[in-house]
Amino acid sequence: MPHPVDVHVGKQIRHRRWLTGMTQQQLAEAVGIKFQQIQKYETGANRVSASRLWDIAEALEVDVSFFFDGLTKEEGGGTTLPADIIGDKEALDLVRSYYAIPENQRRRLFDLARVLSEVA
């Protein structure tokens, strides 16, 4: 039985990978492992070592702390998205539309959004 923290970290990895448009294969190549290992991390079946989590964070362009966001001591886990985003039709439509854009254009749009959010 996977530990709730491992499941939470795995969900955060999958969530961030999905948001960046990266495949499991691409992430695996970026950190020097097989994509099957990424699958095991994302399900919580395998624990992610500290050094591997560091490499994954670099590949996904987030701080290591991102993988623990929403995790509480009482719950042993948490949601990967805030409830207000999950229930927001506009946010879900935006995500669906974003992933309908071809990958090369999507990456450029993502970079633009990141720059705009930093100056806001």
C-alpha positions in Angstrom: 0.0 0.0 0.0 1.6 3.3 -1.1 2.2 5.9 1.6 -0.2 8.9 1.3 2.8 11.3 1.0 4.2 9.3 -1.9 0.8 9.4 -3.6 0.5 13.2 -3.1 4.0 13.8 -4.5 3.3 11.6 -7.5 0.1 13.5 -8.2 2.0 16.8 -8.0 4.6 15.4 -10.5 1.8 14.3 -12.9 -0.1 17.6 -12.5 2.9 19.8 -13.2 4.1 17.5 -16.1 0.6 17.7 -17.6 0.4 21.5 -17.2 3.7 22.0 -18.9 2.7 19.6 -21.8 5.6 17.3 -21.1 5.2 13.5 -21.7 6.4 10.9 -19.3 9.0 10.0 -21.8 10.3 13.6 -22.1 10.5 13.9 -18.3 12.2 10.6 -18.0 14.8 11.6 -20.5 15.4 14.9 -18.8 16.2 13.2 -15.5 18.0 10.2 -17.0 15.6 7.4 -16.2 13.0 5.2 -18.0 9.5 6.4 -18.5 8.2 3.4 -16.5 9.9 4.8 -13.4 8.0 8.1 -13.9 4.8 6.1 -14.1 5.6 4.4 -10.8 6.4 7.8 -9.2 3.2 9.4 -10.4 1.1 6.6 -8.9 3.0 6.5 -5.7 4.0 2.9 -6.2 7.7 4.0 -5.9 9.1 6.6 -3.6 11.0 9.4 -5.1 14.5 10.0 -3.6 15.5 13.5 -2.6 18.1 13.8 -5.3 15.6 12.5 -8.0 12.9 14.9 -6.8 15.5 17.7 -7.1 16.1 16.6 -10.7 12.4 16.4 -11.5 11.8 19.8 -10.0 14.5 21.3 -12.2 13.1 19.5 -15.3 9.6 20.8 -14.5 10.8 24.3 -13.5 9.4 24.4 -10.0 10.8 24.5 -6.5 11.0 21.2 -4.7 8.5 22.5 -2.2 5.9 22.5 -5.0 5.5 18.7 -4.6 4.4 19.1 -1.0 2.0 22.0 -1.6 -1.4 21.1 -0.1 0.0 18.3 2.1 -1.2 18.5 5.7 0.0 16.5 8.7 -3.6 15.5 9.6 -4.6 14.4 6.1 -1.4 12.8 5.0 -2.2 14.2 1.6 -4.2 16.9 -0.1 -5.6 18.1 -3.3 -3.4 19.0 -6.2 -5.6 21.9 -7.3 -7.4 24.4 -5.2 -11.1 23.7 -5.0 -12.0 27.1 -6.5 -10.0 26.2 -9.7 -11.5 22.7 -10.0 -15.0 24.2 -9.9 -14.3 27.1 -12.1 -15.7 26.4 -15.6 -13.6 29.2 -17.2 -10.3 27.8 -15.8 -11.2 24.3 -17.0 -12.1 25.6 -20.5 -8.8 27.5 -20.5 -6.8 24.4 -19.8 -8.7 22.4 -22.4 -8.1 25.1 -25.0 -4.5 25.3 -24.0 -3.9 21.6 -24.7 -5.7 21.9 -28.1 -2.9 24.2 -29.3 0.1 22.5 -31.1 2.9 21.8 -28.7 5.5 24.2 -30.1 3.0 27.1 -30.0 1.7 26.0 -26.6 5.2 26.2 -25.1 5.6 29.8 -26.4 2.2 30.7 -25.0 3.2 29.2 -21.7 6.4 31.3 -21.7 4.4 34.4 -22.4 2.0 33.7 -19.6 4.9 33.2 -17.2 6.4 36.5 -18.2 3.1 38.3 -17.9 2.4 36.8 -14.4 5.8 38.0 -13.2 5.2 41.6 -14.2 1.6 41.7 -12.9 
